[in-house]
């Protein structure tokens, strides 16, 4: 029997179209450094899908290299939100 995934999900942002949540879960690679032993990600999903708790059949995964500076992330957030607004949920692995 598969083990349950130990994850945390926390709402980060919401407007009238998009919900964005932070999701963390254990990495499959253990480095011994607490911060590196968890995967940090963000889920972008259309508000109507999220509100109805629809099952996500397809998701677009971003592995970005934009850095974490707010100015660089603003274009990335715009891109992911635009795709999610078209009904394609996105998750970014940071």
C-alpha positions in Angstrom: 0.0 0.0 0.0 1.5 3.4 -0.9 2.4 5.8 1.9 0.4 9.0 2.3 2.3 12.1 1.0 3.3 14.4 3.8 2.5 17.8 2.2 1.5 21.3 3.3 -0.7 23.6 1.2 -1.3 27.2 2.0 -3.2 29.9 0.1 -0.9 32.7 -1.1 -3.0 34.8 -3.4 -6.5 34.9 -4.9 -8.4 37.3 -7.2 -11.6 36.9 -9.1 -9.9 34.6 -11.7 -7.0 32.7 -10.1 -6.0 31.0 -6.9 -2.3 30.6 -6.1 -1.2 28.3 -3.3 2.2 27.3 -1.9 2.7 23.5 -1.7 5.6 21.8 0.1 6.4 18.1 0.3 9.4 15.9 1.1 12.1 15.5 -1.5 12.9 12.0 -2.7 16.6 13.0 -2.2 17.7 13.4 1.4 20.6 15.9 1.8 20.5 16.1 5.6 19.8 19.9 5.2 16.3 20.5 6.4 15.5 23.3 3.9 16.8 21.2 1.0 14.9 18.1 2.0 11.6 19.7 1.0 10.3 20.6 -2.4 8.8 24.1 -2.6 6.2 24.7 -5.3 3.3 27.0 -6.2 0.0 25.9 -7.8 -1.9 28.3 -10.1 -5.5 27.2 -10.8 -8.5 28.9 -12.2 -10.8 30.0 -9.4 -13.9 28.3 -10.8 -12.0 25.0 -10.9 -10.7 25.5 -7.4 -14.0 26.5 -6.0 -15.7 23.4 -7.4 -12.8 21.2 -6.1 -12.5 19.7 -9.6 -10.2 16.8 -10.1 -7.0 17.9 -11.9 -6.5 15.5 -14.8 -3.7 17.5 -16.5 -1.2 20.0 -15.2 1.6 22.0 -16.7 4.8 21.8 -14.7 7.3 24.7 -14.7 10.8 24.2 -13.5 11.9 27.8 -13.6 15.3 29.6 -13.5 14.0 33.1 -13.0 15.5 33.5 -9.6 13.4 34.6 -6.6 13.6 38.4 -7.0 10.2 39.9 -7.0 10.8 41.8 -10.3 11.8 38.7 -12.2 8.9 36.6 -10.7 6.2 39.1 -11.7 6.5 38.1 -15.4 6.5 34.5 -14.4 3.4 34.9 -12.2 1.7 36.7 -15.1 2.5 33.8 -17.5 1.4 31.1 -15.1 -1.8 33.0 -14.2 -2.6 33.5 -17.9 -2.3 29.8 -18.6 -4.3 28.8 -15.5 -7.0 31.4 -16.5 -7.4 29.3 -19.8 -8.3 26.3 -17.7 -4.8 24.6 -17.5 -3.6 24.4 -13.9 0.1 25.1 -13.5 2.6 24.1 -10.8 6.1 25.6 -10.5 8.9 23.8 -8.7 11.2 26.3 -7.1 
